[in-house]
């Protein structure tokens, strides 16, 4: 048996590599959330020009959902709903800048808090995008970062504050900016330029990746971002190393917490723009740069699976893989993704993309793996909204929540164990960034009237691409679904 050494929170710990297994009742839980990965971006969901062997293996040995939905078609609202079990529109959570106040109530229920109450160690590795600090005390990246992941239940956190196309381009470990030198303080603004660093707008000749649609702020690593920053030179991330940095942190947490149950929220930056894969993956896929970063994501998932197997944890670990929303292939940068995607379609036959209320905006891949429990793999066709993980995961491990603890979440655990399980919800609701919603009941999809657009009704059974609005053909269905909107969304 050999020993590897891992760095966690500034302390070196030894992890034994071999056939040791955990001696405890509860399974580990790892929730992997990709960024902007579409419904048909994985091999097990039909991709032919993007190779995802690690994810395909999890799906072939576990449960693959064909009608799973992110709670929103944009990042912050989906992540809020996942971690709190509450619809994000109830708190007006939209896309957040890095200096926004913490969106999650530190006194409220959260997924990591639930697992902590069961005796689990909890960790966040990767993208946060849910605000830091408070309205009364805005975040200062040069001081101890308060009101963040630790306040909502994470024992350990290694994360970047917002998105990889926004400043500040730094990692935070627990409550401190990693690598920050006091003599080089960080200043951040989304309102006006700060400091003297070159920007994409003023210095396009310094760019290695041309910007598109407003990503013309401070240049970091040859890429201009949303917003402006100065200082923190030693703390800046390297875009090409982001995937490796975060997967290493996730593996380190696994190996140093192998003797007791843990909950790990691993939120990758792939395939969000700017798309900058490591040299090992650049040019690797047959779908251009877009496919490259998804194949890199698959590799990182494979690294986590291999770590679990090395430590004897794989059989007793629940792994969930999904995405925060669908992609927009060309949004912030002229990276050639759209031009070189080579016929690959991230949306299958679905209408819409990121930001949309239509199926293409938030129908996402969703894979469930629990080797010690799922002895025969299957495909789950029932609709599932992953806001419901707050109630579902405790039920799966035999610790169901009370109704009061579930918030908006509902127990869907039967869907994870039985391909013929009945519907667990009468309907599901999803949203866009502005809080507008869509409601799905069985094969019906309803979009309430919104500014400048009348109500829409689609029969997904015969029109999965939402091409034909049948609102006038089925007025009684439309009225029924509108009543649900009135009862739930507006309560």
Residue, then its C-alpha position, 0 to 999 in steps of 0.5 A: x500500500x502506498x501513500x499520497x499526500x494532499x493539500x487541503x486548506x493549507x494543511x498537508x494530509x496523507x491519504x492511503x491508496x489501496x483497497x480500504x473501504x469506509x466502515x459506515x452506513x451512509x453513502x458519500x454524495x457527490x453532486x457534479x454540476x457542469x456549466x452550460x452543457x446542453x441536453x445532447x452534448x454527451x455520448x449517452x445523450x446522442x453526441x457522436x462528435x464529442x467523446x465522453x466515456x467516463x460519463x457514458x459509463x456512469x450512465x450505462x451502469x446507473x440511471x439516465x434521465x431523459x426528462x430532467x430540468x434545471x430550475x432555470x435557464x441561467x446560472x445563479x437561479x439554478x444554483x440557488x434552487x439546487x442548494x436551497x430547494x426554493x424557487x429562485x423567483x421567490x427571492x428575485x435571484x438573477x445572474x449575479x456579479x461577483x460583488x453582489x451580496x450573498x443570495x442565500x439566507x444563512x439562516x435558511x435550509x440548504x443542501x450542505x446544512x442537511x448533510x451536516x446535520x447527518x454527520x457529513x463533512x461538506x465541501x464546495x469546489x468550483x463555481x459559486x456565483x451566488x454572491x458574497x458579503x451582505x447589503x450592509x457589508x459588501x465583500x472586500x477581497x483583501x480581507x476575510x471574505x464573510x457571508x459566503x459558502x461557509x455560512x450556508x453549510x460548507x465545511x471546506x470551500x475552494x471556489x471562484x466567485x462568479x463566472x470565468x468571464x467575470x472579474x475577479x479572476x481568483x480563487x477563494x479558499x474558505x474565507x481568504x483569496x488564495x495567493x493574495x499578497x497584501x502589498x498588491x490589493x484587489x480592486x473590483x468594479x462592474x460600473x467603471x474602470x479601475x486601475x491601469x490594466x489594459x482592457x479589451x475595448x482600449x487594447x484589442x491588440x493585446x487579446x489572444x481571444x477577441x471579445x464579442x458582445x460586451x466582454x471588453x473589460x480588464x484583460x487577464x491572461x490575454x482575455x478581456x472579461x466582464x468588469x474591471x479589476x486591478x491588483x492581485x497579480x499573484x492570485x490570478x488563475x491560469x485559464x488553461x489550468x482551471x479544470x486541473x486545479x479544481x479536479x485536483x482539489x475535489x480529489x484531495x477532498x475525497x481522499x482526505x475524507x474517506x473515513x467518514x461520509x462526505x457531501x461534495x458539490x463539484x461545480x465545474x467551469x466547463x463549458x462556459x466561456x471563455x473556453x480555454x482547455x488545457x493543451x491536452x484537450x485543445x483540438x482533441x474533439x471533432x466538434x471544435x473548441x466547444x467539444x474540447x472543453x466538454x471532453x475535458x469535463x468528462x476527463x475530470x469526472x473520470x478522475x473523480x471516479x478513479x479516486x473513489x475506486x482507489x480509495x474503496x469508496x466507489x460502491x458506496x458513493x452517490x454521484x449525480x451529474x447535470x448542468x446548470x442550464x443549456x449553452x449559448x454557443x457564441x455569446x461573449x467571445x469570437x472563439x470559433x465554437x459556432x463556426x467549427x462545431x462541425x454539425x454537432x447540436x447541443x440541443x437535440x431537437x429542442x427549441x431555445x438555448x440558454x436564457x430561454x423558457x423553451x425546452x432547449x434552455x433547461x432540459x439537461x442531461x442528468x445521470x445518477x450513479x450508486x453502484x452499491x444500490x443500482x444493480x441494473x441500470x435503467x432509463x428514467x423517462x418521468x420529468x424531474x426538476x433538480x430543485x427537488x434534490x433537497x428532499x430526494x437525497x435525504x430520502x434516498x439515504x434513509x433520512x427523509x425530511x419533514x414537510x416543513x424542511x423541504x421548502x419548495x422541494x419534493x421527494x422524487x426518490x422513487x424515480x431514482x430506484x424504479x423505472x416505472x415509478x409514478x409521477x411525483x409532481x403534478x407539474x414542474x416550473x422552470x424560469x429564465x433570468x428575469x423570473x418569467x416561468x414555464x410550466x410543464x404537466x405531463x406532455x403539456x408545456x405552458x408559457x404564461x403571457x408576458x410583455x409583448x408575448x401572448x400565452x403559449x401551449x405546446x403538446x410535447x408528445x407530438x411537438x417536442x420542438x415547440x413549433x406549434x402553439x395550440x393555445x386556441x385548440x386546448x383552451x381548457x388545458x391552458x386555463x388549468x395550467x394558468x390556475x396552477x401558475x396563479x396558485x403557486x408562482x404568485x403565492 
